[in-house]
Amino acid sequence: MDFKINCDVLLDALNVVQKGLPVKTPMPILTGIKLDVYENYLIMTSSNTDISIEVKVDGNDLTINEKGNCIIPGKYFLEIIRKINSRDVEISLMDQKIILIKAERSEFKLNTMDYNDYPEIEFINNKESFKIDANIIKTIIREVNFACATNEKRPILTGVNFKCEDGLLTCVATDSFRLSKKNIYLDNNINFNIVIPSKSLDELLKIIEDYNENLEISINNGKILINFKNISFQTRLLEGNYPDTSKIIPKEFPVIVKFNKDELIHVIERVSLLSPKEKDRNYNIIQLKITNNRTVQITSNNNEIGDALEEIIPIDNIIGPVFKIAFSSKYLSDSLKAFNSNNITINFTGELKPFIINDENNNNLLHLILPVKID
């Protein structure tokens, strides 16, 4: 194996493929990046058993002198290429066990890993695929993914439910204390109902951050494969039936308040500095109160530290009676930051019932939060 490649091109490919490397694994071989060098191109592969990534490199920035393959320790390979100050780098395999990396006056030797120990990574057949705008996927991840559960008590809740029927794609995430829901209308009529792990979506977002064209998507055998440019991103799907959350979303709201989003976020951040933490989830609890003079007070009461109170004036007349409710400041702050609009509406159903946050100009996104009972 012997090839020469532009250093920036190699680093771009490595920055993508390294996202498939495991943080911890019982299989040390997976800490390596698989290189397969063919006559006119090379393929780099990584996998942590949940995510598998394949990047193809070809073109004028690559010169292949000899075909071959190897497994290179991923962490060290990436750091070496990052530090190299050279336009091109030459990589060759010596004695089938040592990788030689040469760039101008720099030279590195890395012991390779046993190629035969690397598990076979099968990227699913994409004959039955469909295309979707990358910006739609990025929007869904940013607006919904944060509401997934982070613990494994109910594994199905650690992912986002993507359900498509007759051109309507509904995406739901919940940790059973809050919920985020996004509706998107697609041009195709493909139907599916899958749950993609939240962590996989986080990694996908990083990879497609600057990509604004179509993604080609295939779903098969408990996996989803996303192809774009020279990259194949595959992740396992979560097994099981996602709970039906439609019944918990209230339809009638006796109390409705409209806020400037940024102003409300700043108030919440200040008041929550002194707020007590909810025992089970360690989140700061604040209270919202609608007063007789039709303003809104945001307060926190902490017997050990002190109290905080801020008054905020809604951007429109408050609908409904005097009212108070307590909830996690983090949950509300996370939800508010997911909206692009400057103005949002909070719809309350009762002091101990879930409330809805939405944007009156965009009915395709809503967030639901369960309140907290306080003494």
C-alpha positions in Angstrom: 0.0 0.0 0.0 1.5 3.3 -1.0 -0.2 6.6 -1.9 0.2 10.4 -1.8 -2.6 12.8 -0.8 -3.3 16.4 -0.2 -3.1 17.0 3.5 -6.3 19.1 3.7 -8.3 16.6 1.7 -7.1 13.8 4.0 -7.9 15.8 7.2 -11.4 16.7 5.9 -12.1 13.0 5.4 -10.6 12.0 8.8 -12.7 14.7 10.6 -15.8 12.9 9.3 -14.8 9.3 9.7 -13.4 9.8 13.3 -17.0 10.5 14.4 -17.6 6.8 14.1 -14.8 5.9 16.5 -15.9 4.6 19.9 -15.1 6.4 23.2 -15.0 3.1 25.0 -15.3 -0.3 23.5 -14.7 -4.0 24.5 -13.4 -4.4 20.9 -10.0 -2.5 20.7 -9.9 -3.1 17.0 -12.7 -0.6 16.6 -10.5 2.2 17.8 -8.8 1.9 14.4 -9.7 3.4 11.0 -9.8 0.9 8.2 -8.1 2.0 5.0 -8.8 0.2 1.7 -6.7 1.6 -1.1 -7.8 0.7 -4.6 -6.5 1.6 -8.1 -8.1 5.0 -8.3 -9.5 5.8 -4.9 -9.3 5.0 -1.2 -12.1 4.3 1.3 -11.8 5.0 5.1 -14.2 3.2 7.5 -15.0 3.6 11.2 -17.6 2.0 13.4 -18.6 1.9 17.1 -21.3 -0.7 16.4 -24.0 1.9 16.7 -22.7 4.2 14.0 -20.7 3.3 10.9 -19.1 5.8 8.6 -17.5 5.3 5.2 -15.7 8.1 3.3 -14.5 7.7 -0.3 -11.5 9.9 -1.5 -10.6 10.2 -5.1 -9.6 12.8 -7.7 -6.5 14.8 -8.6 -5.5 15.3 -4.9 -4.8 11.6 -4.6 -2.0 9.6 -6.3 -2.0 5.8 -5.7 1.3 4.0 -6.3 0.3 0.6 -4.8 -3.0 -0.9 -3.7 -3.5 -2.4 -0.2 -5.3 -2.1 3.1 -4.6 -1.8 6.8 -6.1 -0.7 10.1 -4.5 2.5 11.5 -5.0 3.6 15.2 -7.6 6.3 14.7 -6.7 8.7 17.4 -3.0 8.9 16.6 -3.5 9.0 12.9 -5.9 12.0 13.2 -3.6 13.9 15.5 -0.6 13.4 13.3 -2.4 14.7 10.2 -3.7 17.6 12.2 -0.2 18.7 13.3 1.5 18.2 10.0 2.5 21.4 8.3 2.7 20.3 4.7 0.7 20.5 1.5 0.9 16.7 0.8 1.5 13.6 2.8 2.8 10.2 1.7 1.5 7.1 3.4 2.9 3.6 2.9 2.7 0.2 4.5 6.0 -1.5 5.5 6.3 -5.2 6.2 2.4 -5.4 6.4 2.6 -4.1 10.0 3.9 -0.5 10.1 2.5 2.6 8.5 5.0 5.2 7.4 3.7 8.8 7.2 6.1 11.2 5.5 5.5 15.0 5.0 8.5 17.2 4.1 10.9 16.8 7.0 8.5 14.9 9.2 8.3 11.2 9.5 6.0 9.0 11.7 5.7 5.3 12.1 2.6 3.7 13.5 2.0 0.1 14.3 -1.0 -1.2 12.5 -3.7 -3.4 13.9 -4.7 -6.8 12.5 -6.8 -6.2 9.4 -8.5 -9.6 9.8 -9.8 -8.7 13.3 -11.9 -5.8 12.0 -15.6 -6.8 11.9 -17.3 -6.8 8.5 -19.3 -3.6 8.2 -22.2 -4.1 5.8 -23.8 -0.9 4.5 -27.4 -1.7 3.7 -28.6 -1.9 0.1 -30.0 1.4 -1.0 -32.0 0.3 -4.0 -35.3 1.5 -2.4 -34.2 5.0 -1.3 -35.6 8.4 -1.1 -34.2 11.9 -1.0 -34.7 14.7 1.5 -33.3 18.2 1.8 -30.4 18.2 4.3 -31.8 21.5 5.8 -35.0 19.7 6.8 -33.0 17.1 8.7 -30.8 19.7 10.4 -33.9 21.7 11.4 -35.5 18.6 12.9 -32.4 17.7 14.9 -32.0 21.2 16.3 -35.7 21.7 17.2 -36.5 18.2 18.6 -33.5 16.1 19.5 -32.7 17.8 22.8 -36.0 16.4 24.4 -34.8 12.8 24.2 -34.2 10.8 27.4 -30.5 10.5 28.4 -30.9 7.5 30.7 -31.4 3.9 29.5 -34.4 3.0 31.8 -36.6 3.2 28.7 -34.2 2.8 25.7 -36.9 3.7 23.1 -37.1 7.2 24.6 -33.4 7.8 23.9 -34.2 8.4 20.2 -36.4 10.5 18.0 -39.5 8.9 16.4 -39.7 9.6 12.7 -43.1 8.6 11.4 -44.1 9.3 7.8 -47.5 8.7 6.4 -48.9 10.0 3.1 -46.2 12.8 2.8 -46.5 14.0 6.4 -43.4 13.4 8.5 -44.0 13.7 12.2 -40.9 13.7 14.5 -41.3 13.3 18.2 -38.9 13.2 21.1 -39.7 12.9 24.8 -38.1 11.9 28.1 -41.6 11.5 29.7 -41.2 14.9 31.4 -41.2 17.0 28.3 -42.0 16.5 24.6 -41.0 18.1 21.3 -42.9 17.6 18.1 -42.2 18.7 14.5 -44.3 18.2 11.4 -42.8 18.4 7.9 -44.6 17.9 4.6 -42.6 16.0 2.1 -42.9 15.6 -1.7 -42.9 11.8 -1.6 -45.4 9.3 -0.3 -43.1 6.8 1.3 -44.2 5.5 4.6 -42.1 4.5 7.6 -42.0 4.5 11.4 -38.6 4.4 12.9 -36.7 5.6 16.0 -33.2 7.0 15.5 -30.8 7.3 18.5 -30.3 10.8 19.7 -26.6 10.4 19.9 -26.5 9.3 16.2 -28.5 12.4 15.2 -26.0 14.6 17.1 -23.1 13.1 15.1 -25.0 13.4 11.9 -25.7 17.1 12.5 -22.0 17.8 12.9 -21.2 16.1 9.6 -23.9 17.8 7.5 -23.6 21.2 9.2 -22.3 22.9 6.1 -24.1 20.6 3.6 -27.3 22.1 2.0 -28.3 19.7 -0.8 -30.3 16.4 -0.8 -29.5 13.4 1.4 -30.3 9.9 0.0 -31.8 7.7 2.7 -32.4 4.0 2.8 -34.1 2.1 5.7 -33.7 -1.7 6.0 -32.9 -4.4 8.6 -33.0 -2.2 11.6 -30.6 0.4 10.1 -30.8 3.7 8.3 -28.2 4.7 5.7 -27.7 8.3 4.7 -25.6 9.0 1.6 -24.3 12.4 0.4 -21.3 13.6 -1.4 -18.6 11.0 -0.8 -19.9 10.0 2.6 -22.0 7.1 3.9 -23.4 7.4 7.4 -25.2 4.4 8.9 -26.8 4.0 12.3 -28.8 1.3 14.0 -32.4 2.0 14.8 -33.9 1.5 18.2 -36.1 -1.5 18.6 -39.6 -1.4 20.1 -42.8 0.5 19.7 -42.6 4.3 20.4 -45.4 5.4 22.7 -48.4 7.2 21.3 -47.9 10.7 22.5 -50.8 12.3 20.6 -53.2 11.8 23.5 -51.2 13.7 26.0 -51.1 16.9 24.0 -53.9 19.2 25.2 -56.3 20.9 22.9 -58.0 23.5 25.1 -56.1 26.3 26.9 -57.9 28.5 29.4 -54.7 30.6 29.9 -52.7 32.0 27.0 -49.7 34.3 27.3 -47.5 35.7 24.5 -43.8 36.7 25.2 -40.8 38.1 23.5 -38.6 35.0 23.3 -35.3 36.5 24.1 -36.6 38.6 26.9 -38.2 35.6 28.5 -35.0 33.5 28.1 -32.9 36.1 29.9 -35.4 36.4 32.8 -35.5 32.6 33.2 -31.7 32.5 33.3 -31.4 35.2 35.9 -34.2 33.9 38.2 -33.0 30.3 38.0 -29.6 31.3 39.5 -31.2 31.0 43.0 -33.8 28.4 42.3 -34.0 25.0 44.1 -33.2 21.8 42.3 -35.8 19.1 41.7 -34.7 16.1 43.6 -35.0 13.3 41.0 -33.7 15.2 38.0 -31.5 17.9 39.5 -33.1 20.7 37.5 -33.7 24.2 38.7 -37.4 24.9 39.5 -39.0 28.3 39.0 -42.5 29.6 39.3 -44.6 31.6 36.9 -47.5 33.7 38.2 -50.1 35.8 36.4 -51.0 38.7 38.7 -54.1 40.7 39.1 -52.6 43.7 37.3 -52.1 41.4 34.2 -48.3 41.1 34.3 -46.3 38.0 34.7 -43.9 37.3 37.6 -41.1 34.7 37.4 -39.8 33.7 40.8 -37.6 31.3 42.6 -37.6 30.5 46.3 -34.7 28.8 47.9 -34.6 28.5 51.7 -30.9 27.9 51.8 -29.7 30.6 49.4 -32.4 33.3 48.9 -35.2 34.4 46.6 -35.4 35.9 43.1 -38.3 37.8 41.4 -38.6 39.4 38.0 -41.6 40.9 36.4 -42.1 40.6 32.6 -44.8 42.3 30.6 -46.3 40.1 27.8 -46.4 41.4 24.3 -50.2 41.0 24.1 -53.1 40.9 26.5 -53.2 37.8 28.7 -56.1 35.5 28.1 -57.4 33.8 31.2 -57.5 34.3 35.0 -54.9 34.7 37.8 -52.7 31.6 37.6 -49.5 30.1 38.9 -47.4 27.1 37.9 -43.9 25.7 38.7 -41.6 23.9 36.2 -38.0 23.2 35.2 -36.3 26.3 34.0 -34.0 24.2 31.9 -36.9 22.6 30.1 -38.5 25.9 29.2 -35.1 27.5 28.2 -34.3 24.6 25.9 -37.7 24.8 24.3 -37.5 28.5 23.7 -34.1 28.3 22.1 -35.4 25.8 19.6 -37.7 28.5 18.0 -36.5 30.9 15.3 -39.3 33.3 15.9 -38.9 36.3 18.1 -42.4 35.9 19.7 -43.8 32.7 21.2 -47.0 31.7 22.9 -47.3 29.6 26.1 -50.7 27.8 26.4 -51.6 26.6 29.9 -54.2 24.0 30.8 -53.9 24.0 34.6 -51.5 24.4 37.5 -50.7 20.6 37.5 -51.3 19.9 33.8 -48.8 20.0 30.9 -48.4 23.3 29.0 -47.6 23.9 25.4 -45.1 26.4 23.8 -45.5 27.3 20.2 -45.0 29.9 17.6 -48.2 31.4 16.3 -46.6 31.8 12.9 -45.5 28.2 12.7 -47.9 25.5 13.7 -45.5 22.7 12.7 -43.5 22.9 15.9 -44.6 22.6 19.5 -43.0 21.8 22.9 -44.8 20.3 25.9 -43.6 20.5 29.5 -45.0 18.9 32.6 -45.2 21.1 35.6 -43.8 20.4 39.1 -45.8 20.2 42.2 -44.5 22.4 45.0 -45.5 22.9 48.6 
